[in-house]
Amino acid sequence: MKKTCNGCRAMEASGGGCSLGYITEAASSMWDIELEHQPLEDCPKPITDEKFYEELEKSGRG
C-alpha cells in the first residue's frame, strides 16, 4: 500500500478526496485544513495524466 497520496492525480483532480473512489484519511492537517492524505486500501496512485485517465475509465467514473 502507498504511504501517502502526494503527487496522485486522482487527489489533485478531486480537490479533497480520491476521484477514483478509494478510501483515504487525512495524514496531516493544520488549522483543520487537511494537508496530506494516505490511502486506506491498495490503489494504483496514478502520477501522470495518462495513467489517471486510464484508471478513471476502468473505475467507470470517466
Secondary structure, 3 states (H helix, E strand, C coil): CCCCCCCCHHHHHHCCCCCCCCCEEEEEEECCEEEEEEECCCCCCCCCHHHHHHHHHHHCCC
